[in-house]
Amino acid sequence: MDAINKALGNAPVFVIAYIIFMLPTYFLPYLGSNSAVVGAVVAASGAGVTPAFWMHLGAMLILCLLCLIRGAYVGKMWLVIFPILAAVFDLFPGLSAIPLIATVMHLLAIILGVVGATAIERSTPTTPNTMQLAPSIQMVEASLPAMGDAVSFCPQCGMGVNVGDTFCESCGHRLRCSVFGTCEFGVSMTATKGVG
């Protein structure tokens, strides 16, 4: 079940799976899956409900399950209401005569199952927690200069360099030195703010 949850967490997989199980709901009515006349004739003959109805109902239940899993993954538990409404308008003989309602419900399920979810999908695995950030923050604070210190930066990578350095310790870029032995730095400035 975990593999299904993970697969349906991928938006293209959800859309393709939904369309695959939605397609039978469009051709099964031609076999009498939601016809009141065919249902009455089959019931009068004592055969029960047509096999096409059971296939139609099965496809709708799978669509409900797909939306339930996708809705739980993206935080939209209400997403399952659209295939349920599509099933109601598809399988009840009087309501199935209203055109395009089931189609609109299917489209809403697909669109709302994908829209807004991509931001959640992208941020979920890459969002660092505060424990991961703590060492980085401490390293940045330790590398900041004290107030009044002269600071120079490598013109290649932008990292801070000491005034007497010939090469950048970060990227190895040679800092230009004049004939007189003094080095030129990309940017030089005096620190005016401390971090507190």
N, C-alpha and C positions, 0 to 999 in steps of 0.2 A: 504494500500500500504506500510505503514511503517513496518508492520509485515512481508511482503514479502521481503523487503529490508534487514531487520534484519536476516531473515532466510537464505537468499542467501549470507549473510555475513559469514555464517558458511561454510567452505570449503566442508565438507562431504555432507551437504545438497545440495550444488550447484552441486557436482558430481553426486549424486543420481538423482536429478531432471533432469539434462542434459541427463543422460543415459535413464531415463524413457521416455523422449520425443524424444530421438534419435532412440530408437528401432523401432518405427513404420516406420521410413524412410528406414529401411532395409527390411521390409516385404511388404510394400505397393507397391513397384515396381513389385512384383509378381502378383498384382491385376491390373496392367496396369497404375499406377499413373504417370509414366514417359515414357511410350511407345508411340512412334510416330505412330505405326500401330494401336494400340487400340484407341489412340486419334483421328486418321483420321476416323476410322470406326464409333466411337461414334458421331463425328461431322457430318459425312455424313448421319447418321440416324436422325439427328436433335435433339439429346438428349443433346447436349452441351458438357461440360467437365465431365469426369467421377467423381463420388464421391470420389474415391480413390485419385485422384489428389488433391481435396480440403482438404482431411484429411492430405495428404502429405505436402501440402503448409501450413496448420495450424500448424502441428508439427514443421516445419522449422521456422515459425514466432514465435512460443513459444520459440524455442531455441535461436533465435535472441534476444528476450526479456530477457531471462535468462542471456545471456552474456552481454547485455546492463546494466542490474541492477548490476550484479557481477563486471563488468568493472568499473562502477561508484563507487562501494564500495571500490575496491582495487586500484583505481587510474589508471586503464588501459582501458580507454574509447575505445580504438582501438580493444578490444577483440571481439566486435560484428562482425568484418569483417570475422571471420572464419566461423560462421554459414551462413553468407550471401554467401560466396564463396561455401560452401557446398551445399547450395540451388541451386545456379547457375549450379554447376556440377551435381546435382542430378535431377533437373527438366527439364533442356533443353535436348531434345531428342538426339542431336548429341554429347553433352558433357557428357551425362550420360553413354556413351559407354566407356569412359576412366576409367579404373579400379582404385580404391582406392583413388582417389583425395578427394572425399567427406569424406571418412574415416579419411584421414590424417588431413583434416580441423577440423573434430570433435575432434580428439585426441589433436590437437594443442589448441583448445578452452578449453578443459578440463585441460590439463597440464598447460598452461599459465594462466588459471584462478585460479589455486591453487599455483603454484610455485611462490615464492617471496611474496605471499600475507600473508603467515602465520606470517612473521615478522611484517607486518603492523597490522594484527589482534591482535597480542600479545602486541604490543607497544601502540596501540591506547588507551585502557582503563586504562593502568597502568602507563603511562608516567605522572609524576607529573609536574605541572607548577611551575614557579618560586615563585608564591605566597605561594604555599604549602611548598616549600623548605626554605623560608625565616626564619620561626621560628626555624627550625631544625639547620640551619647554626648559628643563633644567640646563641642557646643553646650550641652548640659545642664550639663556640668561648668563651663563658662565662666560660665553664668548663676547658679550657686549662690553664695550669699553667703559671705564669709569669716566665721570664728568671731567672735562678738561684735557683728556688724552687726545693726542693727534692720531687719527686713523686714516690708513690708506687702503685702497681696494685694488685688487687685480683687474686690469682692463679686460682680461679674457673671460674669467668666471665670476668675478664680482665678490670673491671672498676677501676678507680682511688680510692684509699683509703687514709685516713690520717694516719700518722705514728703512732698515739696513739690508733687507732681503734682496738677493739677486734673482731668485726663482720663487714663484708662488708655491707654497706648500700644498695647496689643494690640487691644482691642475698641472703644475710644473712649468707654466708659462714663464719665459725669461723676461724679467723686468728690464726695460731699456736703461742702460747705464751710459753716461756721457764719458768723454775722454778724461774728465777730471775725477771720475770715480763715484759720482753721485748718481743715484738711480731715479728715474722718472716713474711715477705711479699714475695709474689711470685716474683716480679720483682721490683727493685728499680733503679731509674735513676734520673739524674738531667736535667731539661729542659734547652736546649741550644738555642732553636729558639722560637720566639714569632710568632703569626699570625698577619699579617699586611696587 
